[in-house]
């Protein structure tokens, strides 16, 4: 994000008090520039204007509200919802509210200024007013049927207010949401901010309120539309800012030691752990331990004193902590002491720009080293324009890399279409490592399998291994010996454990037979050995019946 640090520049700006909007404006509006807030009914023009006024009061600049639209009691009621105590500010002589008629705008014949301008000048002297909100300038059109005269009256009013050392903030209606015509007031003012309220265009898109700066005189701004949301304290703006290119020496000398996963077997397969400041996808069916491995990753970081962030869309924080605890992963203490933050978002209620803005705040505070996004499917549902999803994911990953944070992304697979699951996993080219977690049927029992499908820039174990989890936590077992078809979910060949179960009694029988064949064995010892042989023969017979699923003697009797 862009931050304005120049103190001289800061004094020449008026901050809006909305961090995201100030970022878009490269620090704020230029002082004494005239500002136009334009939008359709219900987009929040008046609320935005008042919020900018209140920021001025926070900075010891008095404010004036000139309203043609609302009755005093209605304005007070609407602003109280945000906790704005306008009456208190009026009593403290920090704010004056004027409720006017359109006729108050025009100067009488022969007068240099309208009574309204004279009144504003007096108020400015009394309370030190430096910001004024006029809601709305559409009433200038009612002063005359001649558009040239209306334009002249508005321009004269703006210049009069600016000559008093006051920044005029004006609201106006936006009548065309699509290819719009530019109204004359946009040519007269120095800054133009449009507020849009877009309805969902399809089932895949979301309704969204956004803000767009289309004009600034004397300073730069970030182009494009940026999501806006009403919160308890007013409006929040979430800038959509593309990442800056990495410089050639920006990552020179960076510590690239692997990041331990918290699971010994996975670290062994990856040659030490996940790639530092990189991204790893955990892909698999539901119930394949994706979230569990993500929790273990953050728990390991907390044990090492590394801050972590868990972005969850399906599980609430309390439910997530409880589920992980039942699987041997304790995040409770880390969450309580703030080492791990669990942030729950509801898809289609939170935009990716909003999520990204909060993530950037966490990164800017420093110390964030591990981030989990669970899952990419829900993450994608939070975007207004699905076609741009890959761009958004790139923004997130670039920000994490720049701040040396390691990312773990879960991705749910509905099915596997072929022998290589990586063809069913999206965004493979954007990450360093891809881990597949799946199910395989062996001898009428479902086993979990883990495999490293991609490891960029590092050697990794390509074996297919079994993974299991209970109240002691996840564990990675040995590779599947003598079997094929694991990734398709139905294995062929012999399961190593089954083979060992069958051969173990044979080894006992062989060893007991050798003992019994010895010449120095007493009769009592020989009888004991033969009893052991019969016992192991029975175990072998039971194992074979279980393995093949039938009893030959029973079949013969039939």
N, C-alpha and C positions, 0 to 999 in steps of 0.2 A: 504494500500500500504506500501511497505517497504521503509524506508528512512534511509540513512546512515548519522549518526551524529558524528561519531568518527573523530576528527580532524586529528589524525595521519594517519588514513586510507584514509581520503580525500586527503591528500598531496601525497599519493602513487598512486593515481588514476588519470587517465586522463578522464575528463568528456566529453561526446559526444556533450553536448549542446542540446540534445533531451531528455526532462525529462522522457518520457516513456521508452526510451532505457536505460537511466542511472538507472532507477528503476529495469529493467530486469537484468541489470549487477551488481546489488547490489552496485551502486555508480559510476560505470564506469569501463573502462579497467585498468588493472595494468600497471603502467608506465613501458615502455621499453618492454612490451610484444608485440610480433608481432601479427597483427590482419589481418584476411582474411575475406573480404566481397565477398560473392559468390552468384551469381544469374543468371537467364536467361537474355537474352537481353531485355532491356527496364524495368527492375525491379527497377532501381534507385541506382545501386551500386556506380557509379561515384558521383552522387549527395550526397549520404550518406557520402562517403569518404570526399568530399569537405566540407560538413557541419561539420564534426568532426574536420577538419583542421581549419575552421573558428572559432570554439570554442576555439581552442588553441590560435589563434591570439587575441581573446577577453581576454585571460588570459596572454597576453604578451609573448606568445610562437610563434616564427616565424614558417612558414610553407613552405613546398616544394611540388610542384606537378610535378611528372614525368609522362608524357602521351605519349603513343604509339598509342592511339586510335583516337584522334581528332586533327584537325588543331586548332591553337590558336584562330582564329576568331570564329570557331564553338563552342569551349568551352566557350568563353566569351558570345556568344549569348545565349547559353543554361542557363548559370548561372545568366544572367541579368534578366531572367524571375522570379527569386526568390529574386531579389533586392540585389544580391551579387556583390559588386563592386570590382572585382578582379584586374582591372587595377589600381584603386586607392591604393589598398594594395601593389601592386608591386611598385608603385611610392613612397610609404611611407616606402619601404624596410622592409615590414612585410611578404611578400610572394614572392617566386620565382617560375616561371613556366618553366619547361624544356620539350621540345618536341623532342623525341628521336627516334632512330632506334634500333632494337633488338640487333645489333652488339655492341652497347654501354654497354650492360650488362656484357659481358664476359671480364675477365682480359686477357691482352696479355700474350703470353708465356714468362715465366720468371718474370712476374710482380706479386706483392703481391695482388694488387687490380685493379679493372677496372678503366678506366678514369672517369666513372660515379661516383663511390664511392669517388674518389679524389675530383671531382667537388662538390659533396654533402657535403663533409667535409669542403671545403672552404666556401660554402654558409652558412653552419651552424655556422661557426665562425663569418661571416659577419652580419647575421640577427638574430642570436640566435635561429635558427630553432630547434624545439623539436618534430615536427611531420612531417611525410613524407607520401604522397600518391603516390603509384605506380600503374598506370592504363594501362594495366593489366599484370599480371605475366604469362598469357597464351603465351606471346612472348618468354618466356624461352624455350618453347618446340621447337622453331625454331632454337635454337643454335646448336642442335645436334640431330641426330636420335637415340642416345642412351639415354633411359630414366634415367639410373643411372647417367649419366653425367649431364643431365638436373637437376636432383634432387640435385646433388652436387653443381652445380653452384648457384641454388636458395638458398640453405642452407648457402652457403658462403656469398652471397649477404645480406641475412637477418642478419646474425651474424655481418657482417661489419657495417651495419647501426645501429644495436643495440649497438655496441661498441663505436659509436660516441655519445651515449646518446640520440638517436633519436628513437621514437616509429614508426616502419614501419607499414603502413596501406596499404594492398594489395587487389586488386580486381581480380576476376577470374570468368570464365563462369561456370555456372551450367548446365550440359547437360542432366541430368536425373531428371525429376520432381517427379517421383514415387520412387520405391525401387531403390535407387541410389547406385553406387559404390563409395567408398571413394577414391578421387584422392590423389596423393602423397603429394601435398602441404598442405593438411589438417593435415598430420602427422608432418609437419615441423614447423607449426606456433603454437602460444600459445592460440589464440582465433579464433573461427570460427563463423561467422554470415551468415546465409543463408537468402536470400530474395526470396520469392515465389510470383508468379503472377498466381493465380488459376482462371480458368474459372468456370462459373456456371455449376454444374453437373446436375441440374434439374431446373424445373420451380420454385421450392420452395427454391432453394439456390441462393446465390448471388456471382458474381465475386468479388474476394478480393485479394488485395496485403497484404502479411503478412511477418513478420520477425521472425526468429528462431535462438536462440543462442544454438549451439550444442557442444561447447567446450570452457572452460575457465581454465586456469592454475593459481592456487594460490588464487582463490576466487570463491564464489558461484554465481549462476545465476538462473533465473526463467525459467523453462523448458516449452516447448510447443510453439505454434505459436501465434503471437500477431499481430493484424491488423496494417497496415501502410497506411497512406494517404498523398498524395501530397497536400500541402496547399500553400498559397502565399509566405510563408517564407522558404519553403523547405519541409522536411518530418516530419510527426508527427507519433509517435508510441503510441499505446494504449494497455497497458499491460493487459493481461487476468490473473488476480490474484484472486484465491479463497479466501473467507473470513477466518480469523482466528477463531478457536472455542472460544466461550464466556467462560470466567473464572467464577468460581462458585460465586465469590463475585463482579463480574464486574458491575452488575446492582443492587447490594444491596443498599437500601436506596434511590432508584431512585423515583422521583416525578411521581406518576401514576395518578394524577388528570386528569379527562377527558378533552379533547380539544374541546372547543365550536365550533359548526359547522357554526354559523352565522345565523341559522334558529331555532327559538324557539321551534317549534313543533318537529324537529328532535332531538334536545337536550333532550326534554321531553321523547321521545320514547327510547333514548339510556341511560337515566339515567344521563345526564350531557353533553354528547358529544362523539366524537370519542375516541378510546383508545390511550393514549399518547405513542409515540414511537412505535406504532403498525401500521397495514395496514388494510384498509377498501376497499372493492370492491363495487362500485355502478354499478349494472348490470341492463340492461333493453333495451327495443326496442329503435330505433331512435326516437328522439323527446320527450323522457321521462324525460328530465331535468337533465341528468347526468352531462353534462358540466356546467350547471347552478349551480348545488349544489357544484361542485368543485370550481367554481369561488367564490361563497359565502364563502366557507371555507377559501380561500386565502384572501378575502377582510376582513373577521373577524380577521384573523391573523394580517393583516396590521394595522387594527384599534387598535390592542393591541401592535403594535410595533414589531411583529414577522416577520422575513424574510420568504418569500415564493418563491417557484420555480414551474412554470407551464411548463411541457414538453408536447408540442402539436405537432401532426403529420398532422392533417387535416386542422386546422384553422391557418392562419397567425396571428401574434401578433396583428396587427391593427384590423383585422376583428374580432378576439376573444374579444378584449376590447370593440369594438362597439356593438357586439351581447350581451354581458353581460350588457352593459349600458342600452340597450333597455329593459332588464329584471330587472332593478332596482339594478344592482350590479356595483358599480363604482370602477374599478381597475386602472383608468387612472392616478390619482395622485400617487398611490403606484408604478406603473410601471415607471413613470417619475422620482421619487426620489430614485428608486432602491430597495425599500422594497420588491417588487415582481418582479421577473425576468421571462419573458416568453421566452422560448427557442424553436424555431421551427425546427423540423427535418423532412427531407423527407425520408420516408421508402425506403430501398434499395439503399440509398445514404450514410446513416450514419449507421455504425455498432453499435451493443450494447456495444462493448468494448469502442468505441469512446464516446458514450453517457455516459457510466459509468465513464470514465476518467474525463470528464467535471463535472459530478455530484460530484465525489470525490474531485475535486478542490474546489467546492462550500462548501462541508462539512468541508474540512480542514481549510477553511477560518473562519469557526465558525459562529454561529448565525442562521443557516438555520434550521427552525423549522417545516415548512409545505411544502410538495412536492405533486404535482399532476401529474399523468401520464394519458394522455388522447389520445389514448385509448390503452388497452392491445393488441388488434388485430394489430394495427399499430406498436406497440412496438415489437411484435413478428415478423413482416415482416422485421425488421432491423437486424435479426440474420442470420449469414452465414449458420449455421447448425441447422435447426429447431428442431432436436431431443434433443438438449441441452438447449432448451428455459427455461425449468423449473429451470435448474441450474443457468442460468443468472438471472432470477427473484429472486431466492434465494440470489444471490450476492447483488442485489440492496436492497432488504428488510433488509438483515443483516447489510449493511452499514448504512442504515437509522436508524435502531434500535440502533446501536453502537453510533450514533451521536445524539440520542434523537429527531429525526425528525419523524413526523407523516405523513403517506402516504395515499393518496386517489387515487385509481385506478379505472378507468371506464372500463366497459366491455359491448360490444354491443351484445345483444341476437337477433338472427334471428327469433326464434319462441320458444314457450313453449310447450314441448312435453307431459306434464302431470300436475297433480294437484299441484305438488311442484316444483317451478322454480329452486330451488337450485340444482336439478339434471342436469340442463342444463348449470350451471355456472362452469367454469373451475377454477382450482387453489384455490378452497374453503379451502382446508386444509392448505394453506400457509398464510392465513390472519386471523385476529382476528374477523372481522365483515363483514357481507354480507348484503347489503341493496338492495332490489328489487324495481325497478321502472317500472311500467307497465301501460297498458291501459285496461279499462273495458267499455263494452257497457251497458248503463243503459237507458232504455226508449228511444232508438234510438239516444242516445248522448254518445260521448266518454268522459269518465272521466279518470283522472290520479290517480294511486294508488301507495302508498309507504308501504313497509313492511320490518321489520327486520327479516331476515331469519337465521342469525347466530350472536351470540354475545359471544365470548369466555371470560370466567372469569368475566362476569358482567350480571346483570339482565337487560332485555330489554322488552319494550312493544311489545307484539306479535300481537296487533291489526292491521287490515288492515285499513289504513286511506287514505283519499283523499288528493291530493296535487295539487296545482294550482300555476300559475305564471303570473304576468302581469308587467306593468311598475313600480309597487311598490315592486317587488321582489317575491320570492317563499314563499308560505305559506302552512302549513300543517293543514288540517281541521279535522273534527271529524271522528270517525271510521264509517264503513258501518254497520248500524244496520239492522237486519232482512233480510240479503241477504247472498247468497252462490254463489259459482262459480266465485268469483271475480278474482282469480288468473288465471283461464282459459280464462278470457277476456269477458265472457258473464255471467252477473249476473242473479240470480234467486231470487224471493222474491220482497219485496217492498222497494223502496228507501226512506229513512227517510224523505228527504226534500219533496218528493211528498206526503207522508202520512200527513205530517204537513200542506201542502198546502190545502189538502182536509178537514182535520179536523178543521182547523182554522175557516172557515165560520160556521161550525156546532156549535162551541163554542159560536160564536157571536149570532147565532139564538137562542140557548138555553138561553143565558143571556137576550136577548131582550124579549123572550117569558115570562120569569119570571117577567120582569118589566111590560109587558102589562097585565099580569094576576093579578097584584096588584089592590086592591080595591080603593086605594087612588090616582090612576093615572087619571089625567084629560083627557078629550077627545082629546084635541089638542096634548098632549104628547103621548097619545096612538096612534094617527095617525102617529106621527113621528117615534115611535118605530116600527109600522107595516111597514112603508116605509123602515126602516133599515133592517127589516127581509126580505123583498122582495129583497133588494139589495144583502144581503148576500146569499140568496137562489140562485140568479142569478150567483154569484161568485162560489158557490158550484157546480151548474149545469155546468158551463164552465170548472171547474177543472176536473169534472168527464168525460166530453166529451173529454177533452184533454188527460186524463189518459188512457181511453179505446179506443180512436181513432175513435169514431163514435157517431152519435146523434140518440138515440132510436126513437124520434118522426119523424125524417126524414126517418128512415128506415121503420116505420109503413106506412108513406104516400106513399112509393113506392109499 
